Amino acid sequence: MKKLKIDNIEIAENPLFLAPMEDITDRSFRYICKEFGADMLYTEFVASEALIRDIYKSKTKLIIDKPERPVGIQLYGHNIDAMVEAAKIAEEAKPDLIDINYGCPVRKIATRGAGAGMLRDIPKMIEMTKQIVDAVKLPVTVKTRLSWDHESTKIDEIAERLQDTGIKALTIHGRTRNQLYKGTSDWTLIGKVKNNPNIFIPIIGNGDVKNGRDAREKFERYGVDAIMIGRAAIGKPWVFKEIKHYLEFGEEMTPLTVPEKVQIAKKHFLKAIEIKGLPRGYYESRRHFSLYFKGLPHFKETRLKLLTSVNTDEILEILNNIENTYKDF
Ligand SMILES: Cc1cc2nc3c(=O)[nH]c(=O)nc-3n(C[C@H](O)[C@H](O)[C@H](O)COP(=O)(O)O)c2cc1C
């Protein structure tokens, strides 16, 4: 098995990518996922219009820490000039690549023609991609869905045209825009793109991969070059380690104990407040912590405390109490 390369970026064999996720894949979460073996990371999507207007919050999303490389900055927008300009601004932040989002299904984004909305205007999608590729020196990649709906042009008909623009990899989420997150991902078309003899850029499959079994099936059955994992990593950044263990040894990794999860939660918490300060760092990462401990018996009260506290010592104390109370879990 050969290592995956996206342009000149060397990535692992059977690589697992952390999906870009708004309000989730910030620097502290990326840091933790990297520790557990995520091979490629992406920022949350950044609105091109906000970047060119120099909006502070969007600018901070461009910040990348050295240990997380390789990392991509993801951009979205409906206006070609704004996207080109934003790509140039993103390039100055020195990510390893720039990813274009043609997959976001959210109404206010997609119906304005950005994100998955671009799947309703393929000529514009191709033109935008080409102009961005031509405007920056960094590799450009695309992340999209199967199509807008079941009737519209599908990714197997679009992939070659996207490749012709000069993009260096293509990620496909196996749902249509109209499916939003409902139903299950259909990987058949992802496999069809991957097995098209005219496609030579890496194809990254995405959708509903939750564990090692899923990942092995997707690699073996569809031959994708990498698998991207989104929701399964929320509240469980160690999913990358679990999957890698399964891919290597063909059996499940011993589940983490509660004390081990507490150590991860503390690290995540401290990183979040180091980066964003209090209380913001905590507000923006606390949803993960209660998910870390999902399924523990009699956890309701502690969960509430975890979600409402804003004081560092208090939060660390709650985490210590979890460790003591559930040390045998
Ligand atoms: C909370 C949340 C935020 C997301 N934000 C983005 C985003 O910013 N950019 C993007 O391309 N996809 C985004 N997605 C889609 C994911 O990247 C991924 O394609 C989707 O969740 C399917 O993969 P999964 O089944 O592994 O979760 C988001 C998904 C979720 C659940």
The ligand as a Tripos MOL2 file, in Angstrom:
@<TRIPOS>MOLECULE
LIG
   31    33     1     0     0
SMALL
NO_CHARGES

@<TRIPOS>ATOM
      1 C1        -21.9220   20.2680   12.9740 C.3       1 LIG1
      2 C2        -21.4680   20.0690   11.5670 C.ar      1 LIG1
      3 C3        -20.8160   21.1050   10.9050 C.ar      1 LIG1
      4 C4        -20.3690   20.9240    9.5840 C.ar      1 LIG1
      5 N1        -19.6810   21.9320    8.9880 N.ar      1 LIG1
      6 C5        -19.1150   21.7100    7.7610 C.ar      1 LIG1
      7 C6        -18.2360   22.6600    7.1750 C.ar      1 LIG1
      8 O1        -17.9370   23.7190    7.7520 O.2       1 LIG1
      9 N2        -17.7200   22.3620    5.9580 N.ar      1 LIG1
     10 C7        -18.0090   21.1990    5.2890 C.ar      1 LIG1
     11 O2        -17.5130   20.9570    4.1970 O.2       1 LIG1
     12 N3        -18.8330   20.2840    5.8250 N.ar      1 LIG1
     13 C8        -19.3580   20.4970    7.0470 C.ar      1 LIG1
     14 N4        -20.1170   19.5200    7.6230 N.ar      1 LIG1
     15 C9        -20.2830   18.2260    6.9200 C.3       1 LIG1
     16 C10       -19.1710   17.2630    7.3220 C.3       1 LIG1
     17 O3        -17.9110   17.7520    6.9280 O.3       1 LIG1
     18 C11       -19.3990   15.8700    6.6800 C.3       1 LIG1
     19 O4        -19.3740   16.0140    5.2880 O.3       1 LIG1
     20 C12       -20.7270   15.2460    7.0840 C.3       1 LIG1
     21 O5        -20.9610   15.3880    8.4730 O.3       1 LIG1
     22 C13       -20.7680   13.7610    6.7100 C.3       1 LIG1
     23 O6        -19.7320   13.0390    7.3250 O.3       1 LIG1
     24 P1        -19.9880   12.1650    8.6710 P.3       1 LIG1
     25 O7        -21.0840   11.1860    8.3640 O.co2     1 LIG1
     26 O8        -18.6730   11.4820    8.9190 O.co2     1 LIG1
     27 O9        -20.3900   13.1140    9.7510 O.co2     1 LIG1
     28 C14       -20.6060   19.6930    8.9180 C.ar      1 LIG1
     29 C15       -21.2770   18.6710    9.5830 C.ar      1 LIG1
     30 C16       -21.7020   18.8380   10.8930 C.ar      1 LIG1
     31 C17       -22.4010   17.6990   11.5920 C.3       1 LIG1
@<TRIPOS>BOND
     1     1     2 1
     2     2     3 ar
     3     2    30 ar
     4     3     4 ar
     5     4     5 ar
     6     4    28 ar
     7     5     6 ar
     8     6     7 ar
     9     6    13 1
    10     7     8 2
    11     7     9 ar
    12     9    10 ar
    13    10    11 2
    14    10    12 ar
    15    12    13 ar
    16    13    14 ar
    17    14    15 1
    18    14    28 ar
    19    15    16 1
    20    16    17 1
    21    16    18 1
    22    18    19 1
    23    18    20 1
    24    20    21 1
    25    20    22 1
    26    22    23 1
    27    23    24 1
    28    24    25 2
    29    24    26 1
    30    24    27 1
    31    28    29 ar
    32    29    30 ar
    33    30    31 1
@<TRIPOS>SUBSTRUCTURE
     1 LIG1         1 GROUP 0 **** ****
